[in-house]
Amino acid sequence: MAGHGGPVRALAVSPDGDSLLSGSFDTAAIRWSLKNDAANEVLRYHADAINAVAFLKDGRMITAGADARIAVWTAGRQQPDRILEGHTGPVVAIAVSPDGSKVASASWDHTMRLWSLADGASRAFEGHTQNVNGVAFAPDGMSLVSVGYDLALRIWRLPDGQPETVALPAPPNAVAIAPDGEILAGGADGMLRMLTPDGKPAGEVAAGSAPIVALALSDDGALIAAAAIGGTVGIVERKSRGVLRTLVGLPVWSVAFLHDAATLVTGGADGKIRRWNVQSGEPAGSNLFETSADPLAVYAGDHGAEVFRACVACHTLSAKEAQRAGPTLSGLFGRKIASLPDYRFSEALKKMDIVWTPETVAKLFEVGPNAYTPGTKMPDQRIGSADDRRALTDFLVRTTSQ
């Protein structure tokens, strides 16, 4: 399914199994027919990337974006029924309560919120000290689990909302809860960690060689799909704690099982949605594709290219390549921050006076994007070694000149 103009960041399957909802960095959501892979409607409201989507039991849809807004939609209508506002940073994950009356949201403003879908009222849950990356409801709806970049997994008991905090060894990027209450957390170290409903360790699986950015569970909870930004999806059998197979393709931002548990759909960095046969691990139906070559293969042996490998999922070196999550770096040096045409930058960045030079890029990764460019949508990451920062900027000088 091709229709998005940017990476597909979020996927959700309708309760009846007939529709797929996708959200993209291109600021649009698309409702697809799973019967013929056609786009039934395009939802446009958000001013920034759509990071999370969901279906409600009655067929309505929810989209959440980097613009800090959550929109509730009825199929066929051109504008949202309701806008939920309260977050002050990008909303990156949402979860619908088992009874369908509430939605929980995770935000990079360090909070999680619980919203009533009846009247839009919300309550903030505070405690995380860094970006909150994921949220999930327990099967009985009596607790919420959130995960944050602060290495914390928090179990919030409802209705009072008092949290129990579990420290994890690596920043968790995604969380899901199985039908029996087992908690699953996908880490930036490529590990999938299992915890009991009360937060005790219950196992772990090396599901990917790169940061896990999305998780999906089959309806029966037997299978887990763990998507890594490097371009692999590990299919894990939950009972045995084993990787059944690994799907290999383009960098993947989102995953979802169809209700048959035999088919997985993935949202790619190239803006395309693909079906996979879970048993064979092969692309299914008409969604066959050629695996793209490593974009950095030509720079083999270049230390700067290896440092840049952590950036290649979001940034291209050439303006001729399809846009990814971040702006192209072509012509970077000498360009004022947030001045590249045809890319939606945050208002905070547009007010800054930074001009990109080898020195300012090095500073960005020395102190981290959140400190150097507050308000950025870029994940917070640092390069501790001065030699590595110099290798990166030397590489960019050679490869981004127009």
QUINOR-V581037 format. One record per pair of residues at least 24 apart in sequence whose C-alpha atoms are under 10 Angstrom apart, sorted by the first residue. I is the first residue (numbers start at 1). J is the second residue. Records with the same first field share a line. If there is no record, write none. Layout:
I: J ; J
//
This chain:
1: 32 ; 33 ; 34 ; 36 ; 37 ; 38 ; 39 ; 267 ; 271 ; 272 ; 273 ; 274 ; 275 ; 286 ; 287
2: 37 ; 38 ; 39 ; 270 ; 271 ; 272 ; 273 ; 274 ; 287
3: 28 ; 29 ; 30 ; 32 ; 38 ; 39 ; 42 ; 271 ; 272 ; 273
4: 28 ; 29 ; 30 ; 42 ; 270 ; 271 ; 272 ; 273
5: 269 ; 270 ; 271 ; 272 ; 322 ; 323 ; 324
6: 49 ; 268 ; 269 ; 270 ; 271 ; 272 ; 322 ; 323 ; 324 ; 325 ; 326
7: 49 ; 251 ; 252 ; 253 ; 254 ; 267 ; 268 ; 269 ; 270 ; 271 ; 272 ; 273 ; 313 ; 314 ; 322 ; 323 ; 324 ; 325 ; 326
8: 49 ; 50 ; 51 ; 52 ; 252 ; 253 ; 254 ; 255 ; 266 ; 267 ; 268 ; 269 ; 270 ; 271 ; 272 ; 273 ; 324 ; 325
9: 49 ; 50 ; 51 ; 52 ; 53 ; 92 ; 213 ; 214 ; 252 ; 253 ; 254 ; 255 ; 266 ; 267 ; 268 ; 269 ; 271 ; 325
10: 50 ; 51 ; 52 ; 53 ; 54 ; 63 ; 64 ; 92 ; 93 ; 214 ; 253 ; 254 ; 255 ; 256 ; 266 ; 267 ; 268
11: 51 ; 52 ; 53 ; 54 ; 55 ; 216 ; 253 ; 254 ; 255 ; 256 ; 257 ; 265 ; 266 ; 267 ; 273
12: 52 ; 53 ; 54 ; 55 ; 61 ; 62 ; 216 ; 254 ; 255 ; 256 ; 257 ; 258 ; 265
13: 53 ; 54 ; 55 ; 256 ; 257 ; 258 ; 259 ; 265
14: 54 ; 55 ; 56 ; 57 ; 58 ; 59 ; 60 ; 61 ; 258 ; 259
15: 55 ; 56 ; 57 ; 58 ; 59 ; 258 ; 259
16: 57 ; 58 ; 59 ; 259
17: 258 ; 259 ; 260
18: 258 ; 259
19: 55 ; 59 ; 258
20: 54 ; 55 ; 256 ; 258 ; 265
21: 52 ; 53 ; 54 ; 55 ; 61 ; 62 ; 63
22: 50 ; 51 ; 52 ; 53 ; 54 ; 63 ; 254 ; 266 ; 267 ; 273
23: 49 ; 50 ; 51 ; 52 ; 53 ; 54 ; 63 ; 64 ; 65 ; 254 ; 267 ; 271
24: 48 ; 49 ; 50 ; 51 ; 52 ; 53 ; 65 ; 253 ; 254 ; 267 ; 268 ; 269 ; 271 ; 325
25: 49 ; 50 ; 51 ; 65 ; 66 ; 269 ; 271 ; 323 ; 324 ; 325 ; 326 ; 344
26: 50 ; 271 ; 323 ; 324 ; 325 ; 343 ; 344
27: 51 ; 65 ; 66 ; 67 ; 344
28: 63 ; 65
29: 53 ; 61 ; 62 ; 63 ; 64
31: 61 ; 75 ; 76
34: 258
37: 273 ; 286 ; 287
40: 75 ; 76
41: 75 ; 76 ; 77 ; 78
42: 75 ; 76 ; 78
43: 73 ; 75 ; 76 ; 77 ; 78 ; 79 ; 80
44: 78 ; 79 ; 80
45: 69 ; 70 ; 71 ; 78 ; 79 ; 80 ; 83
46: 70 ; 71
47: 344 ; 345 ; 346
48: 90 ; 343 ; 344 ; 345 ; 346 ; 377
49: 90 ; 91 ; 92 ; 325 ; 344 ; 377
50: 90 ; 91 ; 92 ; 93
51: 90 ; 91 ; 92 ; 93 ; 94 ; 253 ; 254
52: 91 ; 92 ; 93 ; 94 ; 95 ; 105 ; 106 ; 254
53: 92 ; 93 ; 94 ; 95
54: 93 ; 94 ; 95 ; 96 ; 103
55: 95 ; 96 ; 100
56: 96 ; 97 ; 98 ; 99 ; 100 ; 101 ; 102 ; 103
57: 96 ; 98 ; 99 ; 100 ; 101
58: 100
62: 94 ; 95 ; 96 ; 103
63: 91 ; 93 ; 94
64: 90 ; 91 ; 92 ; 93 ; 94 ; 105 ; 106 ; 107
65: 89 ; 90 ; 91 ; 92 ; 93 ; 107
66: 90 ; 91 ; 92 ; 107 ; 108 ; 346 ; 377
67: 91 ; 346 ; 377
68: 92 ; 107 ; 108 ; 109
70: 94 ; 103 ; 105
72: 117
82: 117 ; 119 ; 120
83: 120
84: 115 ; 116 ; 117 ; 119 ; 120 ; 121 ; 122
85: 115 ; 120 ; 121 ; 122
86: 113 ; 115 ; 121 ; 122 ; 123 ; 124
87: 111 ; 112 ; 113 ; 124
89: 131 ; 375 ; 376 ; 377
90: 131 ; 132 ; 375 ; 376 ; 377
91: 131 ; 132 ; 133 ; 134
92: 131 ; 132 ; 133 ; 134 ; 135 ; 173 ; 174
93: 132 ; 133 ; 134 ; 135 ; 136 ; 146 ; 173 ; 174 ; 175
94: 133 ; 134 ; 135 ; 136 ; 137
95: 134 ; 135 ; 136 ; 137 ; 144 ; 176
96: 135 ; 136 ; 137 ; 141
97: 136 ; 137 ; 138 ; 139 ; 140 ; 141 ; 142 ; 143 ; 144
98: 137 ; 138 ; 139 ; 140 ; 141 ; 142
99: 139 ; 140 ; 141
100: 141
102: 141
103: 136 ; 137
104: 134 ; 135 ; 136 ; 137 ; 144 ; 145 ; 146
105: 132 ; 133 ; 134 ; 135 ; 136 ; 146
106: 131 ; 132 ; 133 ; 134 ; 135 ; 136 ; 146 ; 147 ; 148
107: 131 ; 132 ; 133 ; 134 ; 135 ; 148
108: 132 ; 133 ; 148 ; 149 ; 375 ; 377 ; 379
110: 148 ; 149 ; 150
111: 146 ; 148
112: 144 ; 145 ; 146 ; 147
114: 144
123: 161
124: 161
125: 156 ; 161 ; 162 ; 163
126: 161 ; 163
127: 152 ; 154 ; 163 ; 165
128: 152 ; 153 ; 154 ; 165
130: 380
131: 173 ; 379 ; 380
132: 172 ; 173 ; 174
133: 171 ; 172 ; 173 ; 174 ; 175 ; 213
134: 172 ; 173 ; 174 ; 175 ; 176 ; 185 ; 186 ; 213 ; 214
135: 173 ; 174 ; 175 ; 176 ; 177
136: 174 ; 175 ; 176 ; 177 ; 178 ; 183 ; 184
137: 175 ; 176 ; 177 ; 178 ; 181 ; 183
138: 176 ; 177 ; 178 ; 179 ; 180 ; 181 ; 182 ; 183 ; 197
139: 177 ; 178 ; 179 ; 180 ; 181 ; 182
140: 179 ; 180 ; 181
143: 197
144: 177
145: 175 ; 176 ; 177 ; 183 ; 197 ; 199
146: 172 ; 174 ; 175 ; 176 ; 185
147: 171 ; 172 ; 173 ; 174 ; 175 ; 185 ; 186 ; 187
148: 172 ; 173 ; 174 ; 175
149: 173 ; 187 ; 188 ; 379 ; 380
151: 187
153: 183 ; 185 ; 199
154: 199
155: 183 ; 197 ; 198 ; 199
164: 198 ; 199
165: 198 ; 199
166: 195 ; 198 ; 199 ; 200 ; 201
167: 199
168: 193 ; 201
169: 193
170: 211
171: 211
172: 211 ; 212 ; 213
173: 211 ; 212 ; 213 ; 214 ; 215
174: 212 ; 213 ; 214 ; 215 ; 216 ; 226 ; 227
175: 213 ; 214 ; 215 ; 216
176: 214 ; 215 ; 216 ; 217 ; 224
177: 216 ; 217 ; 221
178: 216 ; 217 ; 218 ; 219 ; 220 ; 221 ; 222 ; 223 ; 224 ; 238
179: 217 ; 218 ; 219 ; 220 ; 221 ; 222
180: 220 ; 221
181: 221
182: 221 ; 238
184: 215 ; 216 ; 217 ; 224 ; 238
185: 212 ; 214 ; 215 ; 226
186: 211 ; 212 ; 213 ; 214 ; 215 ; 226 ; 227 ; 228
187: 211 ; 212 ; 213 ; 214 ; 226 ; 228
188: 212 ; 213 ; 228 ; 229
189: 228
190: 226 ; 227 ; 228 ; 229 ; 234
191: 226 ; 228
192: 224 ; 225 ; 226 ; 234 ; 236 ; 241
193: 241
194: 238 ; 241
202: 241
203: 238 ; 240 ; 241
204: 238 ; 241 ; 242
205: 234 ; 236 ; 237 ; 238 ; 241 ; 242 ; 243
206: 234 ; 236 ; 241 ; 242 ; 243
207: 232 ; 233 ; 234 ; 235 ; 236 ; 242 ; 243 ; 245 ; 246
208: 232 ; 233 ; 234 ; 243 ; 246
209: 234
210: 310
211: 310
212: 252 ; 253
213: 252 ; 253 ; 254 ; 255
214: 252 ; 253 ; 254 ; 255 ; 256 ; 266
215: 253 ; 254 ; 255 ; 256
216: 254 ; 255 ; 256 ; 257 ; 264 ; 265
217: 255 ; 256 ; 257 ; 258 ; 261
218: 256 ; 257 ; 258 ; 259 ; 260 ; 261 ; 262 ; 263 ; 264
219: 257 ; 258 ; 259 ; 260 ; 261
220: 259 ; 260 ; 261
221: 261
222: 261
223: 257 ; 261 ; 262 ; 278
224: 256 ; 257
225: 254 ; 255 ; 256 ; 257 ; 264 ; 266 ; 278
226: 252 ; 254 ; 255 ; 256
227: 251 ; 252 ; 253 ; 254 ; 255 ; 266 ; 267
228: 252 ; 253 ; 254
229: 253 ; 254 ; 268 ; 269 ; 310 ; 312 ; 313 ; 314
230: 309 ; 310 ; 312 ; 313
231: 268 ; 269 ; 291 ; 313
233: 266 ; 281
234: 281
235: 264 ; 278 ; 279 ; 281
244: 278 ; 279 ; 280 ; 281
245: 278 ; 279 ; 280 ; 281
246: 278 ; 280 ; 281 ; 282
247: 276 ; 277 ; 278 ; 280 ; 281 ; 282 ; 283
248: 281 ; 282 ; 283 ; 291
249: 283 ; 289 ; 290 ; 291 ; 292 ; 293
250: 289 ; 290 ; 291 ; 292 ; 293 ; 294 ; 313
251: 292 ; 312 ; 313 ; 314
252: 313
253: 313 ; 325
268: 324
269: 313 ; 314 ; 322 ; 323 ; 324 ; 325
270: 321 ; 322 ; 323 ; 324 ; 325
271: 322 ; 323 ; 324 ; 325
299: 395
302: 391 ; 392 ; 395
303: 387 ; 388 ; 391 ; 392 ; 394 ; 395
304: 387 ; 388 ; 389 ; 390 ; 391 ; 392 ; 393 ; 394 ; 395 ; 396
305: 391 ; 392 ; 393 ; 394 ; 395 ; 396 ; 399
306: 388 ; 391 ; 392 ; 395
307: 383 ; 388 ; 389 ; 390 ; 391 ; 392 ; 393 ; 395
308: 388 ; 389 ; 391 ; 392 ; 393 ; 395 ; 396
309: 392
310: 381
314: 378
316: 400
317: 396 ; 399 ; 400 ; 401 ; 402
318: 399 ; 400 ; 401 ; 402
319: 400 ; 402
325: 377 ; 378
326: 377 ; 378
328: 400
329: 396 ; 399 ; 400 ; 401
330: 396 ; 397 ; 399 ; 400 ; 401 ; 402
331: 356 ; 396 ; 397 ; 399 ; 400 ; 401 ; 402
332: 356 ; 357 ; 358 ; 361 ; 396 ; 397 ; 399 ; 400 ; 401 ; 402
333: 357 ; 358 ; 360 ; 361 ; 393 ; 396 ; 397 ; 400 ; 401 ; 402
334: 358
337: 373
345: 375 ; 376 ; 377
346: 374 ; 375 ; 376 ; 377
347: 375 ; 376
348: 373 ; 374 ; 375 ; 376
349: 373 ; 374 ; 375 ; 376 ; 377
350: 375
357: 393 ; 397
358: 389 ; 390 ; 392 ; 393 ; 394 ; 396 ; 397
359: 389 ; 390 ; 393
360: 393
361: 389 ; 390 ; 392 ; 393 ; 396
362: 386 ; 388 ; 389 ; 390 ; 391 ; 392 ; 393
363: 389
364: 389
365: 389
//
